[in-house]
Structure formats: C-alpha cells, structure tokens
Amino acid sequence: MSVQVNRIFIHAKPQQVWDAITSSEFNDKYGFRCVSEYDLKVGGAFRALASKEMAAHGAPEVIIDGEVLECDPPHRLKQTWHAMFSPEIAAEAVTTLTWELAEQFGATRLTVTHETPDAPLTAAMTSGNVENAGGGWPHLLSDLKTYLETGAPMGG
C-alpha cells in the first residue's frame, strides 16, 4: 500500500475546510486533538504537536513534521509528512501528503492522498489498519466532517 487515497464530502465551503485543516485555532478540535502549525508558503514548516494525552503517554512534543511543497489556498496543499510516533516509524522515509479541495454537489470534496512507498509502518498506521492506534486518516477525516457539519467532534 504505497498510495492511500481518502475522499470525503463535507457540507461546508472550501475555505472553512481549509481553515479547519491549516489553522491552529481549529485543527485541535477534531481528530486526535493535536495542534498543527503550518507556515503556508513553499518551503514553510509543518509540525503537529502531541496532545496532553499523548504527552502523558510519553509521546515527543513534535509528533509529525514536514515542509510545505505547494500551497494554493483553499484548493491544494502538498507537504512532506514524517511521523515521530515511535522510533521505528521515525526511522522510516519521509512521506508526501496532498490535500485537494473542490466545490461539488453544494459541498466540499476533500481528497487526501498519502504517498508512503518506503514507509510501511506509517502506511499501516495512517490507513487505520493498526488496532488501538487511533484509526488513521479514516478517523481523522470522519471527525473533521462531523466537526464542520455539527460544531462538535465525534463523541462530543
């Protein structure tokens, strides 16, 4: 599984979805409740910080880092993505993540493509195929949709 493609339709405008993904004011309100910081320019830094719960279980402060490769708000964001969840995953190759947003059917079609050719542990984790590991992209995107459409994440 060297390329994962996840697509979801969200009843929100592309700018709202973009802001929920890229703004640290919003991106800790769904998914794994981690603040993600983006410097939204080519060559800009990306990093996701461990939540309080993750830190309490020994996670490093920065759990994912990367670099912005392309940025066309609110339509496309391409970045590198390197997880630090464990020493084994941190030792894997850097992966590439692309967010694509488009208006369709009165909603935003969000497509997330994660290229993981030399990162099998990362691929397994992000696909949601590792038991008790958070559910990967399927969980995060479902919670993003729930948050934007209802104002509350899954589970309240």
C-alpha positions in Angstrom: 0.0 0.0 0.0 2.3 2.8 -1.2 -0.5 5.3 -2.0 -3.6 5.9 0.1 -6.4 8.0 -1.3 -9.2 9.1 1.0 -12.1 11.2 -0.3 -15.0 12.7 1.7 -17.7 15.2 1.1 -18.2 17.9 3.7 -21.2 20.2 3.9 -19.0 23.4 4.2 -17.3 25.8 1.9 -13.7 25.0 0.8 -12.4 28.0 2.8 -14.0 26.6 6.0 -12.4 23.1 5.4 -9.1 24.7 4.5 -9.1 26.7 7.8 -10.0 23.6 9.8 -7.0 21.8 8.3 -4.4 24.6 8.4 -5.4 26.9 11.3 -4.1 26.0 14.8 -7.3 27.8 16.0 -9.4 24.9 14.6 -7.2 21.8 13.9 -7.1 20.7 17.6 -10.8 20.4 17.8 -11.2 17.1 15.9 -9.3 14.0 15.0 -6.5 13.4 17.5 -6.8 16.8 19.2 -3.3 17.9 18.2 -2.4 21.4 17.3 -0.9 21.5 13.8 1.2 24.5 12.7 1.7 25.5 9.1 3.8 28.2 7.5 1.7 28.3 4.4 4.3 29.0 1.8 6.6 26.8 -0.3 9.4 25.7 1.9 7.4 26.6 5.0 7.4 24.3 8.0 4.7 22.0 9.2 4.5 20.3 12.6 1.9 18.6 14.7 2.3 18.8 18.4 1.3 16.0 20.8 -1.9 16.4 22.7 -1.8 16.5 26.5 -3.0 12.9 26.5 -0.3 11.8 24.1 2.4 13.6 26.1 1.2 11.9 29.2 1.9 8.6 27.5 5.4 9.5 26.5 4.9 11.0 23.0 7.5 13.5 21.9 6.4 17.2 21.7 6.5 17.2 17.9 4.7 14.0 16.6 4.8 14.9 12.9 6.9 17.3 11.0 7.3 18.3 7.4 7.6 21.0 4.8 5.1 22.7 2.5 5.8 21.8 -1.1 2.8 23.5 -2.8 0.2 25.9 -1.4 -2.9 27.2 -3.3 -5.4 28.2 -0.7 -8.2 27.0 -0.4 -7.7 24.4 -3.2 -4.5 22.4 -2.7 -1.8 21.8 -0.2 1.1 19.4 -0.8 3.6 18.7 2.0 6.1 16.2 3.3 4.9 14.3 6.4 7.2 12.5 8.8 5.7 10.8 11.9 7.6 10.5 15.1 5.1 8.3 16.9 7.7 5.7 17.7 11.4 5.2 17.0 10.5 2.6 14.3 8.2 5.0 12.5 10.6 7.9 12.9 13.3 5.8 11.2 11.1 5.4 8.1 11.4 7.6 5.0 9.6 10.9 4.8 6.2 10.6 3.0 4.2 13.0 0.9 0.7 14.2 1.7 -1.6 16.1 -0.6 -4.9 17.8 0.4 -7.2 18.8 -2.5 -10.4 20.7 -2.0 -13.1 21.5 -4.6 -16.7 22.5 -4.5 -19.0 19.8 -5.8 -22.7 19.0 -5.2 -23.1 22.0 -2.9 -20.3 20.7 -0.6 -16.5 20.5 -0.5 -15.0 17.3 -1.9 -11.8 16.7 0.1 -9.3 14.3 -1.3 -6.3 13.3 0.8 -3.6 11.4 -1.0 -0.8 10.0 1.2 2.2 8.5 -0.6 4.1 6.1 1.6 6.3 4.0 -0.7 9.2 3.5 1.7 7.2 3.7 5.0 5.2 0.5 5.6 4.6 1.2 9.3 3.4 4.7 8.6 1.1 3.3 5.8 -0.4 0.8 8.2 -0.9 3.4 10.9 -2.4 6.0 8.7 -4.7 3.6 6.8 -6.4 2.7 10.1 -5.3 -0.9 9.9 -3.4 -1.0 13.2 -5.6 -2.0 16.2 -5.8 0.6 19.0 -3.7 3.1 17.1 -6.3 5.8 16.5 -8.0 4.9 13.2 -5.7 6.8 10.8 -7.0 9.0 8.0 -10.5 7.4 8.0 -11.0 8.5 11.6 -9.5 12.0 11.3 -11.5 12.8 8.1 -14.7 11.5 9.6 -14.2 13.6 12.7 -13.3 16.7 10.6 -16.6 16.2 8.7 -18.6 15.8 11.9 -16.9 18.8 13.5 -17.6 21.1 10.5 -21.1 19.9 10.0 -22.3 19.9 13.6 -19.9 22.1 15.5 -18.8 19.2 17.7 -16.4 16.3 17.1 -17.5 12.7 17.2 -18.1 11.6 20.7 -18.8 15.2 21.8 
